[in-house]
Amino acid sequence: MNIHNPIQTDDFIINQLNNSVDYKATKKTVAFKYFQNNEELLDLYIRKNTVTNLKLVVSNPDPEQLEFSF
């Protein structure tokens, strides 16, 4: 199971979670290694360092319809 929207990143922790086979076990291991066994801190780190919501920006909200003459 991968993180919701995995992106290419140089972040070792995020890559380790993205590439895991057993996400829950890897998450517990990473929390133990780097966050003093605090999974809440790891969750906060994941939220800050991953993209979860992308906003689509439309440059021309009212485009002209193309019409073809036959």
C-alpha positions as CSV (number, residue, x, y, z in Angstrom):
1,M,0.0,0.0,0.0
2,N,1.5,3.3,-1.0
3,I,0.8,6.8,0.2
4,H,-2.2,8.4,-1.4
5,N,-0.4,10.4,-4.1
6,P,3.2,9.3,-4.3
7,I,5.5,11.7,-6.0
8,Q,9.1,11.5,-7.0
9,T,11.1,13.0,-4.2
10,D,14.6,12.8,-2.7
11,D,13.1,12.4,0.8
12,F,14.4,9.2,2.2
13,I,11.5,8.6,4.7
14,I,8.8,9.2,2.1
15,N,10.6,7.0,-0.4
16,Q,10.9,4.2,2.2
17,L,7.2,4.4,2.9
18,N,6.3,4.5,-0.9
19,N,8.4,1.5,-1.7
20,S,7.2,-0.6,1.2
21,V,5.4,-3.9,0.8
22,D,3.9,-3.9,4.3
23,Y,3.0,-0.2,4.9
24,K,1.8,-0.5,8.5
25,A,5.0,-2.4,9.5
26,T,7.3,0.0,7.7
27,K,5.4,3.0,9.2
28,K,6.0,1.5,12.7
29,T,9.7,0.9,12.0
30,V,10.2,4.4,10.6
31,A,8.4,6.0,13.6
32,F,10.7,4.0,15.9
33,K,13.9,4.9,14.0
34,Y,13.3,8.6,13.3
35,F,10.4,9.9,15.5
36,Q,11.1,8.3,18.9
37,N,8.3,5.7,18.3
38,N,5.7,8.4,17.9
39,E,3.5,7.6,14.9
40,E,1.6,10.9,15.3
41,L,4.8,12.9,14.6
42,L,5.4,10.6,11.5
43,D,1.8,11.3,10.3
44,L,2.4,15.0,10.7
45,Y,5.7,14.7,8.8
46,I,3.9,12.8,6.0
47,R,1.2,15.4,5.7
48,K,3.7,18.2,5.4
49,N,6.0,16.5,2.9
50,T,3.5,15.0,0.5
51,V,1.1,16.4,-2.0
52,T,-2.5,15.4,-1.3
53,N,-4.6,18.1,-2.9
54,L,-3.9,19.6,-6.3
55,K,-5.7,22.6,-7.5
56,L,-6.4,22.9,-11.2
57,V,-6.0,26.4,-12.5
58,V,-7.9,27.3,-15.6
59,S,-6.4,30.1,-17.6
60,N,-9.5,30.7,-19.7
61,P,-12.7,29.7,-17.9
62,D,-14.9,30.4,-20.9
63,P,-13.3,29.0,-24.1
64,E,-14.9,29.5,-27.4
65,Q,-16.5,26.5,-29.0
66,L,-14.9,25.3,-32.2
67,E,-17.3,25.1,-35.1
68,F,-16.6,23.3,-38.3
69,S,-18.3,24.0,-41.6
70,F,-19.2,21.0,-43.7
